[in-house]
Amino acid sequence: MLNNFNKQTRAITNSSKYLSLGIEVFLPAVLGTLIGHYWLDEPQKTPIWTISLALLGFLIGMYKLFKTVLQINKKNKHNDNHKYNNSNNS
């Protein structure tokens, strides 16, 4: 029973990490598009701010994604080295 609970908890934790990562990538682009369109481009009737802020939001989202992937790789590399060192000491 406890083992099943641990598996479910781990699954929820992993899925929440991916969900938050998706939000971090998606939200800046959407907010940039909405702010550019409704707040800055509406009075001028030109799409320049919409395009600019959407692109900026996309770049910010990709930066966050890249940064998170590097952190995960660094953590996994550290864990793999730790496992390798423990197996050699046994």
For each residue, the residues with C-beta under 8 A, 3 or more apart:
1: 4 5
2: 5 6
3: 6 7
4: 1 7 8
5: 1 2 8 9
6: 2 3 9 10
7: 3 4 10 11
8: 4 5 11 12
9: 5 6 12 13
10: 6 7 13 14
11: 7 8 14 15
12: 8 9 15 16
13: 9 10 16 17
14: 10 11 17 18
15: 11 12 18 19
16: 12 13 19 20
17: 13 14 20 21
18: 14 15 21 22
19: 15 16 22 23
20: 16 17 23 24
21: 17 18 24 25 65 68
22: 18 19 25 26
23: 19 20 26 27
24: 20 21 27 28 61 64 65 68
25: 21 22 28 29 61 62 64 65
26: 22 23 29 30 61
27: 23 24 30 31 57 61
28: 24 25 31 32 56 57 58 60 61 64
29: 25 26 32 33 54 57 58 60 61
30: 26 27 33 34 57
31: 27 28 34 35 57
32: 28 29 35 36 53 54 55 56 57 58 60
33: 29 30 36 37 50 53 54 57
34: 30 31 37 38
35: 31 32 38 39 40 53
36: 32 33 39 40 41 49 50 51 52 53 54
37: 33 34 40 41 42 47 49 50
38: 34 35 41 42
39: 35 36 42
40: 35 36 37 43 44 49 50 53
41: 36 37 38 44 45 46 47 48 49 50
42: 37 38 39 45
43: 40
44: 40 41 48 49
45: 41 42
46: 41 49
47: 37 41 50 51
48: 41 44 51 52
49: 36 37 40 41 44 46 52 53
50: 33 36 37 40 41 47 53 54
51: 36 47 48 54 55
52: 36 48 49 55 56
53: 32 33 35 36 40 49 50 56 57
54: 29 32 33 36 50 51 57 58
55: 32 51 52 58 59
56: 28 32 52 53 59 60
57: 27 28 29 30 31 32 33 53 54 60 61
58: 28 29 32 54 55 61 62
59: 55 56 62 63
60: 28 29 32 56 57 63 64
61: 24 25 26 27 28 29 57 58 64 65
62: 25 58 59 65 66
63: 59 60 66 67
64: 24 25 28 60 61 67 68
65: 21 24 25 61 62 68 69
66: 62 63 69 70
67: 63 64 70 71
68: 21 24 64 65 71 72
69: 65 66 72 73
70: 66 67 73 74
71: 67 68 74 75
72: 68 69 75 76
73: 69 70 76 77
74: 70 71 77 78
75: 71 72 78 79
76: 72 73 79 80
77: 73 74 80 81
78: 74 75 81 82
79: 75 76 82 83
80: 76 77 83 84
81: 77 78 84 85
82: 78 79 85 86
83: 79 80 86 87
84: 80 81 87 88
85: 81 82 88 89
86: 82 83 89 90
87: 83 84 90
88: 84 85
89: 85 86
90: 86 87
